[in-house]
Amino acid sequence: MISLIFTLLVALVFSFFALQNTAPITLRVFGYTFTNVPLYVITIASILIGVGISSIVYLARSITDSLTIFGKNRRIRSREEEINKLHAKIDELETENSRFKAGKPAPFIQSSFSKPNVFQRIRGRLST
């Protein structure tokens, strides 16, 4: 309802302005000449062109802001994933620490890339 009242008030202001500024003028644009154009048409056209240009500028800024926010949200998600991985690592280390405190050593996992040294090979051959 408020927007309807506001629209009617703006229309009244424009119509009052149009009735007061009916003087014909000559308009020259890029070598073209327009004669007997009412002054209110020029004024209202200028206002509409200004609104159109400002809408384009607003749209461009809105798009760049949206892209900036999208990039920041992506970085936030990657940081949250990293935080979750670090929390999992902390839990793993706390579990291992509690095993050490209880006197139970963590199970030793030998890497498949590590080779036995010379003494371990000799001991292995002697024991068989």
C-alpha positions in Angstrom: 0.0 0.0 0.0 2.8 2.4 0.8 4.5 1.7 -2.5 1.3 2.5 -4.3 0.9 5.8 -2.5 4.6 6.6 -3.2 4.1 5.8 -6.9 1.0 8.1 -7.0 2.9 10.9 -5.4 5.8 10.6 -7.9 3.3 10.5 -10.7 1.7 13.7 -9.4 5.0 15.5 -9.1 5.9 14.5 -12.7 2.6 15.6 -14.1 2.8 18.9 -12.3 6.3 19.4 -13.6 5.1 18.5 -17.2 2.3 21.0 -17.0 4.7 23.8 -15.9 7.4 23.0 -18.5 5.7 22.6 -21.8 7.9 25.1 -23.7 9.1 23.7 -27.0 12.9 23.5 -27.4 15.3 22.5 -30.1 17.5 19.5 -29.3 20.7 18.7 -31.1 22.2 15.3 -30.6 25.2 13.9 -32.7 24.3 16.1 -35.7 20.6 15.3 -35.5 18.2 18.2 -34.8 14.9 17.6 -33.0 12.5 20.6 -33.0 9.5 21.4 -30.8 10.4 18.9 -28.1 8.7 19.8 -24.8 11.1 20.5 -22.0 9.6 18.0 -19.6 10.3 15.2 -22.1 14.0 16.1 -22.1 14.0 16.3 -18.3 12.2 13.0 -17.7 14.4 11.3 -20.4 17.5 12.5 -18.6 16.2 11.2 -15.3 15.4 7.8 -16.8 18.9 7.6 -18.5 20.5 8.4 -15.1 18.5 5.7 -13.4 19.5 3.2 -16.2 23.2 4.0 -15.9 23.1 3.8 -12.1 21.3 0.5 -12.3 24.0 -0.9 -14.6 26.7 0.3 -12.2 24.8 -1.2 -9.2 24.5 -4.5 -11.1 28.2 -4.6 -11.9 29.1 -3.9 -8.3 26.6 -6.5 -7.1 28.2 -9.2 -9.3 31.7 -8.3 -8.1 30.6 -8.4 -4.5 29.0 -11.8 -5.1 32.1 -13.2 -6.6 34.2 -11.9 -3.7 31.9 -13.5 -1.2 31.9 -16.8 -3.2 35.8 -16.8 -3.1 35.8 -16.1 0.7 33.3 -18.8 1.4 35.4 -21.3 -0.6 38.5 -20.3 1.5 36.4 -20.7 4.7 35.3 -24.2 3.7 38.9 -25.2 3.0 40.1 -23.8 6.3 37.3 -25.7 8.1 38.3 -28.9 6.4 41.9 -28.3 7.5 40.7 -27.6 11.1 38.7 -30.9 11.1 41.8 -32.8 9.9 43.9 -31.2 12.7 41.2 -32.1 15.3 41.3 -35.7 14.1 45.1 -35.6 14.4 44.9 -34.2 17.9 42.5 -36.9 18.9 44.8 -39.6 17.5 47.8 -38.1 19.4 45.8 -37.8 22.6 44.9 -41.5 22.3 48.5 -42.4 21.7 49.6 -40.2 24.7 47.1 -42.0 27.0 48.5 -45.4 25.9 52.0 -44.3 26.8 50.8 -43.0 30.2 49.1 -46.3 30.8 52.3 -48.2 30.0 51.0 -49.8 26.8 53.2 -48.8 23.9 51.6 -48.0 20.6 51.8 -50.9 18.1 54.9 -50.5 16.0 54.3 -50.4 12.3 57.3 -51.1 10.2 57.4 -49.3 7.0 57.5 -51.4 3.9 60.2 -49.1 2.6 62.7 -49.6 5.4 65.3 -52.3 4.9 66.9 -54.2 7.8 70.4 -53.2 8.5 73.4 -55.5 8.3 73.2 -56.7 12.0 69.5 -57.5 11.7 70.2 -59.6 8.5 73.0 -61.5 10.2 70.9 -62.1 13.3 68.0 -63.3 11.0 70.3 -65.8 9.3 71.8 -67.1 12.5 68.4 -67.6 14.2 67.1 -69.9 11.3 
